[in-house]
């Protein structure tokens, strides 16, 4: 399988001050160094805007979990409980 080049994780959701935003902040997804990767097109702290930023910030963990599932399936034809639990954690589950 071809490796896709991405900005290394972890990524995180953060807020930056913005004088143009209704409530003075924008949602930003930043890399491990704190460099902004992108910002939300809808500024502010609405639940939907924050949820979208959290989802985007989880991209590296989701990609790693998916890669582990595919690799294990290709190698063994089955998926172990540990791999499922890692995927569940990447999705934000318990």
C-alpha positions as CSV (number, residue, x, y, z in Angstrom):
1,X,0.0,0.0,0.0
2,X,1.3,3.4,-0.9
3,X,2.1,5.7,2.1
4,X,0.3,9.0,1.9
5,X,2.3,12.0,2.9
6,X,0.6,14.0,5.7
7,X,1.7,16.4,8.3
8,X,2.7,14.3,11.3
9,X,0.3,14.1,14.2
10,X,-0.8,14.7,16.8
11,X,-3.0,17.5,15.6
12,X,-5.1,19.5,18.1
13,X,-8.0,21.9,18.0
14,X,-7.2,25.3,19.4
15,X,-8.7,28.8,19.4
16,X,-7.0,31.9,18.2
17,X,-8.2,35.4,18.7
18,X,-9.8,37.1,15.7
19,X,-11.2,40.6,15.6
20,X,-13.4,39.6,12.7
21,X,-15.2,36.8,14.4
22,X,-18.5,37.3,16.1
23,X,-17.3,36.1,19.5
24,X,-13.6,37.0,19.0
25,X,-12.2,33.5,18.2
26,X,-11.6,31.2,15.3
27,X,-11.2,27.4,15.5
28,X,-7.8,26.3,14.3
29,X,-6.3,22.9,13.8
30,X,-2.6,23.0,14.7
31,X,0.2,20.5,14.4
32,X,2.4,19.3,17.3
33,X,4.5,22.4,17.0
34,X,1.5,24.7,17.3
35,X,1.6,25.8,13.6
36,X,-1.9,26.3,12.2
37,X,-2.8,23.8,9.5
38,X,-6.1,25.4,8.7
39,X,-8.9,27.3,10.3
40,X,-12.7,26.9,10.3
41,X,-14.5,28.8,7.7
42,X,-17.3,29.4,10.2
43,X,-15.8,31.4,13.1
44,X,-16.8,31.2,16.7
45,X,-17.5,28.6,19.3
46,X,-20.7,27.1,18.1
47,X,-21.0,23.4,19.0
48,X,-20.9,22.5,15.3
49,X,-17.8,24.6,14.6
50,X,-16.0,23.1,17.6
51,X,-17.1,19.5,16.6
52,X,-15.9,20.0,13.1
53,X,-12.5,21.3,14.3
54,X,-12.2,18.3,16.7
55,X,-13.0,15.9,13.8
56,X,-10.3,17.5,11.6
57,X,-7.8,17.4,14.4
58,X,-8.4,13.6,14.8
59,X,-7.3,12.9,11.2
60,X,-3.8,11.5,11.9
61,X,-5.2,9.2,14.6
62,X,-8.0,8.0,12.4
63,X,-5.6,7.4,9.5
64,X,-3.3,5.4,11.7
65,X,-6.2,3.3,13.0
66,X,-7.5,2.6,9.5
67,X,-4.0,1.7,8.3
68,X,-3.6,-0.8,11.3
69,X,-7.0,-2.3,10.5
70,X,-6.1,-2.8,6.8
71,X,-2.6,-4.1,7.5
72,X,-3.9,-6.7,10.0
73,X,-6.7,-7.8,7.7
74,X,-4.2,-8.2,4.8
75,X,-1.8,-10.1,7.0
76,X,-4.2,-12.4,8.8
77,X,-7.7,-12.2,7.3
78,X,-9.0,-11.1,10.7
79,X,-9.1,-8.1,13.0
80,X,-8.0,-8.5,16.7
81,X,-9.7,-7.0,19.6
82,X,-6.6,-4.8,20.3
83,X,-6.8,-3.3,16.8
84,X,-10.5,-2.7,17.2
85,X,-9.9,-1.0,20.6
86,X,-7.3,1.3,19.0
87,X,-9.7,2.3,16.3
88,X,-12.4,2.9,18.8
89,X,-10.1,5.2,20.8
90,X,-9.2,7.1,17.6
91,X,-12.9,7.7,17.1
92,X,-13.2,9.1,20.6
93,X,-14.9,6.1,22.1
94,X,-14.3,4.5,25.4
